[in-house]
């Protein structure tokens, strides 16, 4: 969990809508700091009393009053920029910074947060707008802030759609409704309704800066003043504009009650006890909707809150049209319609729930091949046991196999499929197309939250994809099985190249032996190196009961899939010849060749499938890991080019021939496991001296558990 949640607020409406979120955050145990930009210093001051104890308050200016003139706004705006963007820098690294809405305080708070390297969260994101330059500057502020935010809280489908249309890069989180509901619920409503009472509050720039609209509004109020007791609560800019347009005296002469803004609870009661309300305020419209009070919205469109007009039958747009205005004034009683507000809903709790989920420690595990999952499964189990959430990013390289293994794993995880593959990638051409599609799609992935690290394994193309994904999203990379080296860049190809690249650019290097540790020694001052005593495949083998006796059959198992073997016809023919001679000399009952898709494709490409069958070699499809291990244990001899299988055979004490000329780890070579180097003399010397199997498997400590302990300690 990050050290702090930092709220950067400046206007009255922002405080009203955000205080419930602040209080919920404090209740959840977050360390909360409030940075006040003081755009509405005077009217927001009393709202601070509504914040629960247990937060830190910082005022970014010495301003004591609401900013009511353009000159004051400009001075304040550049003061903030100069002091907190150019001179000072608030530090928010690894902390969350929350801004709200579409005001100047929003955009300033957002840039301050980004400058301080905080994770930016935008509340009330994505209210639809007719155009970026309409409702200036609110619309453009809303757009810019949405584009630079990491997390966007949207309170409705319209908002989500707007954000998608803007192609925002941040994580979109939809909640049920606006957080103002939580502030509204705490107001103690008093039924003191007087006859013919009207409340007015207008402050938007598109109205204040349009003399004709202000004259029309004034005329509307003057016409109604003979029948209604009208109170107009004046924002400072509104008051200044009425003076400028010489309208204020006309209102006073008509006994229109012109008042300064009052405290939130009192104002809500004023609305509640009104016959109708005239306003252009976004928050006010929401509150009037909840109250069910008839409301003339002094605007010609309200796209940013269409959902209110769908539900709130008490709301009516003026359209700045005399006929519409007269219609409302003559029929306002017909708009006295209460709506069914779900007061059991708590949008503030929804927001903090979403943030809590986002902020929880998570790791991204990049899954591509069957062997990768087998070796990492128990790491994931141990991470989950530490309350760390798992996100599996599936590249689809071995789609069929990994789907089966995942289905049987019992793991709890979030799953992201970045490939449309339904089957395994089984050819070079398919792999090239798959890789290019994956790499292109990585740039478009949304961030996933408080990612502690991205775990990649081994030396496959999926390993490289995982590194790219981590770098695109600026996640730390943990490379499992670092330090394995053949010291020949093209043997095996492309594995050796991939492993070197991933080792070089990862942040954590996990090594499982002294040889591997020595091979990464040059990185010790630049990276975190974690040594575990053995390969994590130990943990997968511990699932088997090795105390039970094994019925060893006179069978030979073959499995090859590496590029240097299957795309070399001579080596495949050599292997078939070897199997033929072994069968003649040692009379195995069965030779079972478990074929990867790429291997089977190669046999067919070189028209060797029938030759294999003629030599009494049975071609079999790959099976699950558990089934395959049982096959290994019940067989007399194994021929393989797989690194993971060779390690398993070493641990199980199986007689094994590695069908390669180099290996990345010579520690598992012994009297039972030999490197063939494609040399028949070496192979038959081994076979002639082949000894009874021995089992070196013991109840080893779990390397996966040791690894996770060290990672968690670091976090």
C-alpha positions in Angstrom: 0.0 0.0 0.0 1.4 3.5 -0.9 2.4 5.7 2.0 -0.2 8.4 1.3 -3.3 9.5 -0.5 -2.9 13.1 -1.5 -6.0 15.2 -2.3 -5.3 18.4 -4.3 -8.5 20.5 -4.1 -9.4 24.2 -4.6 -13.1 24.9 -5.1 -16.1 24.5 -2.9 -17.8 21.9 -5.1 -14.6 19.8 -5.1 -14.5 19.8 -1.3 -18.2 18.9 -1.1 -17.9 16.0 -3.5 -14.5 14.7 -2.2 -14.8 15.0 1.6 -16.7 11.7 1.8 -13.9 10.0 -0.2 -11.3 11.6 2.2 -13.2 10.3 5.3 -13.6 6.9 3.8 -9.9 6.8 3.1 -9.0 7.8 6.6 -11.4 5.1 7.9 -9.6 2.5 5.8 -6.2 3.4 7.4 -4.6 5.4 4.6 -2.4 8.2 5.5 -4.2 11.2 4.0 -2.9 14.7 3.1 -5.0 17.6 1.8 -3.3 20.2 -0.4 -5.6 23.2 -0.6 -5.1 25.4 -3.7 -7.5 28.0 -2.1 -9.4 28.9 -5.3 -12.5 29.2 -3.0 -10.6 29.8 0.2 -13.5 31.5 2.1 -16.5 29.3 1.1 -14.5 26.1 1.5 -13.1 26.9 4.9 -16.1 25.7 6.8 -16.1 22.4 4.9 -12.8 21.4 6.5 -14.8 20.8 9.7 -16.6 17.9 8.0 -13.3 16.0 7.5 -12.6 13.4 10.1 -9.5 13.6 12.3 -6.4 12.0 11.1 -5.2 13.9 8.1 -2.5 16.5 7.2 -3.5 19.9 5.8 -1.3 22.0 3.6 -2.3 25.4 2.2 -0.5 26.2 -1.1 -1.3 29.9 -1.0 -2.0 32.7 1.6 -5.3 33.5 -0.1 -8.1 34.0 2.4 -11.0 34.8 0.1 -12.7 33.4 -3.0 -11.2 34.4 -6.3 -13.7 36.6 -8.0 -12.0 38.6 -10.7 -10.0 37.6 -13.7 -7.0 39.5 -12.4 -7.1 37.6 -9.1 -7.4 34.3 -10.9 -4.5 35.1 -13.2 -2.3 36.1 -10.2 -3.3 33.0 -8.3 -2.8 30.8 -11.3 0.7 32.0 -12.1 1.6 32.0 -8.4 0.9 28.3 -8.2 2.7 27.6 -11.5 5.8 29.6 -10.4 6.0 28.2 -6.9 5.0 24.6 -7.4 5.9 23.8 -11.0 8.9 26.0 -11.7 10.6 26.6 -8.3 9.5 24.1 -5.8 8.4 20.5 -6.4 6.2 18.5 -4.1 7.4 14.9 -3.9 4.8 12.2 -4.4 6.8 9.3 -5.6 5.0 6.0 -5.0 2.0 8.0 -3.6 -1.4 8.6 -5.1 -2.6 12.1 -6.0 -6.3 12.7 -6.4 -7.9 15.6 -8.2 -11.6 16.3 -9.0 -13.6 17.7 -11.9 -12.8 20.4 -14.4 -11.7 23.6 -12.6 -8.5 25.5 -12.8 -7.6 23.8 -9.4 -8.1 20.5 -11.2 -5.5 21.1 -13.9 -3.0 22.8 -11.6 -3.3 19.9 -9.1 -2.9 17.4 -11.9 0.3 19.0 -13.1 1.7 19.4 -9.5 1.0 15.7 -9.0 2.7 14.7 -12.3 5.7 16.9 -11.5 6.1 15.2 -8.2 5.9 11.8 -9.9 2.6 10.8 -8.1 0.0 8.4 -9.5 -2.7 10.7 -10.7 -6.4 9.9 -10.1 -9.2 11.9 -11.6 -12.6 11.9 -9.9 -15.7 12.7 -11.9 -13.9 11.9 -15.1 -15.4 11.8 -18.6 -18.5 14.0 -18.4 -19.5 14.2 -22.0 -19.0 17.6 -23.7 -20.2 19.0 -27.0 -16.7 20.1 -27.9 -13.4 20.7 -26.3 -13.6 24.4 -26.7 -17.2 24.7 -25.6 -17.8 25.4 -21.9 -14.4 27.0 -21.8 -12.2 26.3 -19.9 -14.0 23.4 -18.2 -14.2 21.1 -21.2 -10.5 21.4 -22.2 -9.4 21.0 -18.6 -11.5 17.8 -18.3 -10.0 16.5 -21.6 -6.3 17.3 -20.7 -6.6 15.9 -17.1 -8.2 12.7 -18.4 -5.4 12.2 -20.9 -2.7 12.5 -18.3 -4.4 10.6 -15.4 -3.5 7.0 -14.4 -6.8 6.2 -12.9 -10.1 7.7 -14.0 -13.2 7.3 -11.9 -16.3 7.6 -14.0 -19.8 7.8 -12.5 -21.9 6.5 -15.4 -21.9 4.8 -18.9 -21.9 8.1 -20.7 -18.7 9.1 -18.9 -17.1 5.8 -19.7 -18.0 6.1 -23.4 -16.6 9.7 -23.4 -13.3 8.5 -22.0 -13.1 5.7 -24.5 -13.8 8.1 -27.3 -10.9 10.3 -26.0 -8.7 7.1 -26.1 -7.4 7.7 -22.6 -4.5 5.6 -21.5 -5.4 5.3 -17.9 -7.5 2.7 -16.1 -11.2 3.5 -16.3 -13.2 2.6 -13.2 -17.0 2.9 -13.3 -19.0 3.6 -10.1 -22.7 3.8 -9.7 -23.2 7.6 -9.2 -21.6 10.8 -8.1 -19.9 11.0 -4.7 -22.0 14.1 -3.9 -24.7 11.7 -2.9 -22.7 10.9 0.2 -22.4 14.6 1.2 -26.1 15.0 0.5 -27.1 12.1 2.7 -25.5 13.8 5.7 -27.6 16.9 5.4 -30.4 17.2 8.0 -33.3 18.4 5.9 -35.8 20.8 7.5 -39.3 21.2 6.1 -39.8 24.9 6.4 -41.3 25.5 3.0 -42.7 29.0 2.5 -45.0 29.9 -0.3 -43.5 31.4 -3.4 -39.9 30.9 -2.5 -37.3 30.8 -5.3 -33.5 30.2 -5.1 -31.1 31.3 -7.9 -27.4 30.5 -8.3 -25.6 31.1 -11.6 -21.9 31.3 -12.1 -20.7 29.6 -15.3 -18.4 31.5 -17.6 -20.6 30.8 -20.7 -23.3 32.8 -18.9 -21.3 35.4 -17.0 -19.4 36.4 -20.1 -22.5 36.8 -22.3 -24.3 40.0 -21.6 -27.4 39.0 -23.5 -27.8 35.9 -21.4 -27.4 37.8 -18.1 -29.9 40.4 -19.3 -32.3 37.6 -20.1 -31.8 36.0 -16.7 -32.3 39.3 -15.0 -35.5 40.0 -16.9 -36.8 36.5 -16.1 -36.1 37.1 -12.4 -37.7 40.6 -12.5 -40.8 39.3 -14.2 -41.1 36.5 -11.5 -40.3 38.8 -8.6 -43.9 40.1 -8.5 -45.1 36.6 -7.6 -42.2 35.0 -5.9 -39.8 35.8 -3.0 -36.5 35.4 -4.9 -33.0 34.9 -3.3 -30.0 35.0 -5.5 -26.9 33.5 -3.9 -24.0 35.3 -5.6 -20.6 34.0 -6.4 -18.1 36.8 -6.5 -17.6 36.7 -10.3 -21.4 36.8 -10.7 -21.7 39.8 -8.5 -19.0 41.6 -10.5 -20.6 40.9 -13.8 -24.0 42.1 -12.6 -22.3 45.4 -11.6 -20.5 45.6 -14.9 -23.7 45.1 -16.9 -25.5 47.5 -14.6 -28.1 45.0 -13.6 -27.6 44.8 -9.9 -29.5 47.9 -9.1 -32.5 46.7 -11.1 -32.6 43.5 -9.0 -32.3 45.4 -5.8 -35.1 47.8 -6.7 -37.3 44.8 -7.4 -36.6 43.5 -3.9 -34.6 40.5 -5.1 -32.6 39.3 -2.2 -29.0 39.2 -3.2 -26.9 37.2 -0.7 -23.4 35.9 -0.4 -22.8 32.1 -0.5 -23.7 30.2 2.7 -22.7 27.0 4.3 -23.5 23.8 2.4 -26.0 22.3 4.8 -27.9 25.6 5.0 -27.9 26.0 1.3 -29.3 22.5 0.6 -32.1 23.3 3.0 -32.8 26.5 1.0 -33.1 24.5 -2.1 -35.2 21.9 -0.4 -37.7 24.6 0.7 -37.9 26.4 -2.6 -40.8 26.3 -5.0 -38.3 26.1 -7.8 -34.6 26.8 -8.5 -32.8 28.5 -11.3 -29.2 27.5 -11.7 -26.4 26.6 -14.1 -24.3 24.6 -11.6 -23.4 21.0 -12.3 -23.3 20.0 -8.6 -26.5 22.1 -7.9 -28.4 20.3 -10.7 -27.4 16.9 -9.1 -28.6 18.1 -5.7 -31.8 19.5 -7.1 -32.4 16.2 -8.8 -32.0 14.3 -5.5 -34.3 16.8 -3.8 -36.9 16.6 -6.6 -37.3 20.4 -6.5 -38.4 21.9 -9.9 -35.3 23.3 -11.5 -34.8 25.6 -14.5 -31.3 24.9 -15.8 -29.9 28.1 -17.2 -28.1 26.4 -20.1 -28.9 25.3 -23.7 -27.5 21.8 -23.3 -26.3 19.7 -20.5 -24.5 16.9 -22.2 -22.1 16.4 -19.4 -24.9 15.2 -17.2 -27.4 13.6 -19.6 -28.1 10.8 -17.2 -29.6 13.4 -14.8 -32.1 14.5 -17.4 -33.1 10.9 -18.1 -33.9 10.3 -14.5 -34.7 13.7 -13.1 -38.1 14.7 -14.4 -37.8 17.8 -12.2 -35.1 19.3 -14.5 -35.9 21.6 -17.5 -33.5 23.3 -19.8 -34.1 27.0 -20.5 -32.3 26.9 -23.9 -32.1 30.7 -23.4 -35.5 30.7 -25.1 -38.3 32.9 -23.9 -41.0 30.3 -24.8 -39.2 27.5 -22.8 -38.7 29.9 -19.9 -42.4 31.0 -19.8 -43.5 27.3 -20.1 -41.5 26.3 -17.1 -42.6 29.3 -15.0 -46.2 28.6 -15.8 -45.9 24.9 -15.2 -43.2 24.6 -12.5 -45.6 22.7 -10.2 -45.7 19.9 -12.8 -41.9 19.5 -12.3 -42.2 18.8 -8.6 -41.4 15.2 -9.0 -39.4 13.2 -6.5 -37.1 10.5 -7.8 -36.2 7.3 -6.2 -32.6 7.9 -5.0 -30.8 4.8 -3.7 -29.4 6.2 -0.5 -28.0 2.8 0.4 -25.4 3.3 -2.3 -22.1 4.9 -1.3 -20.1 6.1 -4.3 -17.3 7.2 -1.9 -17.0 3.6 -0.7 -17.0 2.4 -4.3 -14.2 4.8 -5.1 -12.0 3.8 -2.2 -12.8 0.1 -2.9 -11.5 0.6 -6.4 -8.4 2.5 -5.2 -7.8 -0.1 -2.6 -7.9 -2.8 -5.3 -5.6 -0.7 -7.5 -3.2 0.0 -4.7 -2.9 -3.6 -3.4 0.4 -5.2 -4.2 0.2 -7.0 -7.5 2.6 -8.9 -9.7 2.3 -9.5 -13.4 3.3 -13.0 -14.4 4.0 -13.3 -18.1 3.0 -16.8 -19.2 3.9 -18.2 -22.5 5.1 -21.8 -22.5 4.1 -24.9 -20.6 7.5 -25.2 -18.9 7.3 -21.6 -17.7 4.1 -22.3 -15.8 5.4 -25.5 -14.3 8.4 -23.7 -12.9 6.5 -20.7 -11.7 3.3 -22.2 -10.4 4.5 -22.6 -6.8 6.0 -19.1 -6.8 2.5 -17.8 -7.7 1.0 -19.9 -4.9 3.3 -18.5 -2.4 2.7 -14.9 -3.5 -1.0 -15.4 -3.2 -0.5 -16.8 0.3 1.2 -13.4 1.1 -1.9 -11.5 0.0 -0.3 -10.4 -3.2 -2.6 -10.4 -6.2 -1.6 -12.2 -9.3 -2.2 -10.9 -12.9 -1.4 -13.5 -15.5 -0.5 -12.0 -18.8 -0.9 -14.8 -21.3 1.0 -14.5 -24.6 -0.6 -17.5 -26.1 2.7 -19.2 -27.2 1.6 -22.6 -25.8 -2.1 -21.7 -25.6 -3.5 -25.2 -25.4 -1.1 -26.5 -22.9 -1.1 -23.5 -20.5 -4.9 -23.4 -20.6 -5.0 -26.9 -19.3 -2.4 -26.3 -16.7 -4.1 -23.1 -15.5 -7.4 -24.9 -15.3 -6.0 -27.6 -13.0 -3.8 -25.2 -10.9 -6.4 -24.0 -8.4 -4.8 -20.5 -8.5 -6.8 -17.3 -7.9 -5.7 -14.7 -10.4 -6.7 -12.0 -12.8 -6.3 -13.1 -16.4 -5.3 -10.9 -19.4 -5.0 -12.6 -22.8 -2.9 -10.4 -25.1 -3.1 -12.9 -28.0 -6.1 -14.1 -30.0 -4.4 -17.5 -30.3 -6.6 -20.5 -29.7 -3.9 -23.0 -30.4 -0.1 -23.2 -29.9 2.3 -21.2 -32.0 3.7 -24.0 -34.1 5.8 -22.6 -36.9 8.5 -20.0 -37.5 6.2 -17.9 -39.8 3.3 -18.1 -37.2 5.7 -17.1 -34.5 6.9 -14.0 -36.4 3.3 -12.9 -37.1 2.3 -13.6 -33.5 5.3 -11.8 -32.1 4.8 -8.7 -34.1 1.1 -8.5 -33.2 1.9 -8.9 -29.5 4.6 -6.3 -29.5 2.3 -3.8 -31.2 -0.5 -4.5 -28.8 1.7 -4.0 -25.7 1.8 -0.3 -26.3 -1.9 -0.1 -26.0 -2.3 -1.9 -22.7 -3.9 -0.1 -19.8 -1.9 0.1 -16.6 -2.9 -2.5 -14.0 -2.4 -0.8 -10.7 0.3 -0.9 -8.0 2.4 -3.4 -9.8 5.3 -4.5 -7.6 7.1 -6.3 -10.4 6.7 -8.2 -13.6 7.9 -11.8 -13.3 9.4 -13.4 -16.4 11.0 -16.8 -16.7 13.7 -18.4 -18.8 14.7 -17.7 -22.4 11.6 -18.0 -24.6 10.2 -15.5 -27.0 7.5 -14.9 -24.4 10.2 -14.0 -21.9 11.3 -11.3 -24.2 7.7 -10.2 -24.7 7.4 -9.9 -20.9 10.5 -7.7 -20.7 9.1 -5.4 -23.4 5.8 -5.2 -21.5 7.5 -4.3 -18.3 9.6 -1.6 -19.9 6.6 -0.1 -21.8 4.7 0.2 -18.4 7.8 1.0 -16.3 7.4 -2.0 -14.1 10.4 -3.6 -12.4 11.3 -6.9 -14.0 12.2 -10.1 -12.1 14.0 -12.6 -14.2 13.8 -16.2 -13.0 16.6 -18.5 -14.2 19.1 -15.8 -14.8 22.8 -16.7 -15.3 22.2 -19.8 -17.4 24.7 -19.6 -20.3 25.9 -21.7 -23.1 28.5 -19.0 -24.0 27.5 -19.4 -27.7 25.1 -16.7 -28.9 23.6 -19.0 -31.6 23.4 -22.2 -29.5 20.7 -22.5 -28.7 19.1 -19.9 -31.0 17.3 -17.6 -30.2 17.2 -18.7 -26.5 20.8 -17.6 -25.7 20.3 -14.2 -27.2 17.0 -13.7 -25.4 18.4 -14.8 -22.0 21.3 -12.4 -22.3 19.1 -9.4 -23.2 16.5 -10.1 -20.5 19.3 -10.6 -17.9 20.9 -7.3 -18.9 17.7 -5.2 -18.7 15.9 -6.9 -15.7 15.9 -5.3 -12.2 16.0 -8.5 -10.2 18.0 -11.6 -11.2 17.1 -14.9 -9.7 19.9 -17.5 -9.8 19.6 -21.1 -8.6 23.3 -22.1 -8.3 26.8 -20.9 -7.8 27.6 -21.2 -11.5 24.7 -19.0 -12.4 25.7 -16.6 -9.6 29.2 -16.2 -11.0 27.7 -15.7 -14.5 25.8 -12.6 -13.3 28.4 -11.3 -11.0 29.1 -8.3 -13.2 25.6 -7.0 -12.5 25.9 -7.1 -8.6 26.3 -3.4 -8.2 23.5 -2.5 -10.6 20.8 -5.1 -9.9 19.3 -7.0 -7.1 20.5 -10.6 -7.2 18.7 -13.2 -5.3 20.2 -16.6 -4.9 18.0 -19.7 -4.3 19.5 -23.1 -3.6 17.8 -25.0 -6.4 15.6 -24.7 -9.5 11.9 -24.1 -8.7 11.0 -27.2 -10.7 11.8 -29.0 -7.4 8.5 -27.7 -6.1 6.5 -29.2 -9.0 8.1 -32.6 -8.5 7.3 -32.4 -4.8 3.7 -32.9 -5.7 4.4 -36.6 -6.5 4.7 -39.3 -3.9 8.1 -40.7 -4.6 7.9 -43.2 -1.8 5.5 -45.3 -3.8 7.2 -48.0 -5.9 7.5 -47.4 -9.6 6.8 -50.1 -12.2 9.7 -49.4 -14.5 9.0 -50.6 -18.1 11.5 -51.2 -20.8 10.5 -48.1 -22.6 12.4 -45.2 -24.2 10.9 -41.7 -24.2 11.9 -39.1 -26.8 11.0 -35.4 -26.9 12.8 -32.8 -28.9 11.6 -29.3 -29.9 14.6 -26.9 -30.1 15.2 -24.9 -33.1 18.7 -26.2 -33.8 17.2 -29.7 -34.0 13.8 -29.6 -35.6 14.8 -27.2 -38.3 17.8 -29.2 -39.3 16.8 -32.2 -41.4 20.2 -33.9 -41.0 19.8 -33.8 -37.2 16.3 -35.3 -37.3 17.5 -38.1 -39.6 20.5 -38.6 -37.3 18.1 -38.9 -34.3 15.9 -41.4 -36.2 19.0 -43.4 -37.1 20.1 -43.4 -33.4 16.7 -44.6 -32.3 16.8 -47.4 -34.9 20.3 -48.6 -33.7 19.3 -48.3 -30.0 16.2 -50.5 -30.7 18.4 -53.1 -32.5 21.0 -53.3 -29.7 18.8 -52.9 -26.6 15.3 -54.1 -27.7 13.1 -51.6 -26.0 9.5 -52.6 -25.7 8.3 -49.2 -26.8 9.8 -46.0 -28.1 7.4 -43.2 -27.4 8.1 -39.9 -29.2 6.2 -37.1 -27.5 6.0 -34.5 -30.2 5.5 -30.7 -29.8 3.5 -29.2 -32.6 6.6 -27.7 -34.1 8.3 -31.1 -34.1 5.4 -32.8 -35.8 5.3 -30.1 -38.4 9.0 -30.5 -39.1 8.6 -34.3 -39.5 5.8 -33.7 -42.0 7.7 -30.9 -43.8 10.7 -33.2 -44.3 8.4 -36.2 -45.1 9.9 -38.2 -42.2 6.7 -39.1 -40.3 6.3 -42.4 -42.1 10.0 -43.3 -41.6 9.5 -42.8 -37.9 6.6 -45.1 -37.8 8.4 -47.8 -39.9 11.0 -48.0 -37.1 8.4 -48.8 -34.6 8.5 -45.4 -33.0 5.1 -44.3 -31.7 4.4 -40.6 -32.2 2.4 -39.2 -29.3 0.9 -35.8 -28.5 2.1 -33.9 -25.5 0.2 -34.4 -22.3 -0.1 -32.6 -19.0 2.9 -32.2 -16.8 1.6 -34.7 -14.2 1.0 -37.3 -16.8 4.3 -36.8 -18.5 6.3 -37.1 -15.2 4.6 -40.4 -14.6 5.7 -41.5 -18.1 9.3 -40.4 -17.3 9.4 -42.3 -14.0 8.1 -45.5 -15.6 10.6 -45.4 -18.5 14.1 -46.8 -18.7 15.7 -44.2 -20.9 15.0 -40.6 -21.9 16.3 -38.7 -24.9 15.5 -35.0 -24.9 16.8 -31.5 -25.8 14.5 -29.8 -23.3 16.2 -27.9 -20.5 13.4 -28.4 -18.0 13.0 -32.0 -18.8 16.7 -32.6 -18.4 16.6 -31.0 -15.0 13.7 -33.2 -14.0 15.4 -36.3 -15.2 18.5 -35.3 -13.2 16.4 -34.9 -10.0 14.6 -38.2 -10.6 17.8 -40.0 -11.3 16.7 -41.1 -14.8 19.2 -42.2 -17.4 19.1 -39.4 -19.9 20.7 -38.4 -23.2 20.6 -34.7 -24.0 20.3 -34.3 -27.8 22.4 -31.2 -28.0 26.0 -30.1 -28.3 25.9 -27.3 -25.6 23.8 -26.8 -22.5 23.2 -23.7 -20.3 23.7 -25.5 -17.0 26.3 -28.2 -16.7 25.4 -28.8 -13.0 22.8 -31.5 -13.9 25.3 -33.5 -16.0 26.5 -36.7 -14.2 26.8 -40.4 -14.7 23.0 -40.6 -15.4 22.7 -37.5 -17.5 25.1 -36.9 -20.5 25.5 -34.4 -23.2 25.5 -36.3 -26.5 27.1 -33.7 -28.8 25.4 -35.8 -31.5 28.2 -38.3 -31.1 27.1 -41.9 -31.4 30.3 -43.2 -29.8 29.7 -41.1 -26.7 26.0 -42.2 -26.6 26.7 -45.9 -26.8 29.5 -45.8 -24.3 26.9 -44.3 -21.9 24.3 -46.9 -22.8 26.7 -49.8 -22.4 27.6 -48.5 -18.9 24.1 -47.4 -18.0 23.5 -47.9 -14.4 20.4 -48.5 -12.4 18.4 -45.4 -11.7 19.0 -43.6 -8.5 16.7 -41.0 -6.8 18.5 -38.0 -5.5 15.1 -36.4 -4.8 14.8 -35.5 -1.1 12.5 -33.4 0.9 14.3 -30.2 -0.1 13.2 -26.9 1.2 11.0 -25.0 -1.2 13.0 -22.7 -3.5 9.8 -21.0 -4.5 9.0 -20.2 -0.9 12.5 -18.9 -0.3 12.3 -16.7 -3.4 9.0 -15.2 -2.4 10.2 -14.5 1.1 13.1 -12.5 -0.3 10.9 -10.6 -2.8 8.3 -9.7 -0.1 11.1 -8.6 2.3 12.3 -6.2 -0.4 8.8 -4.8 -1.0 
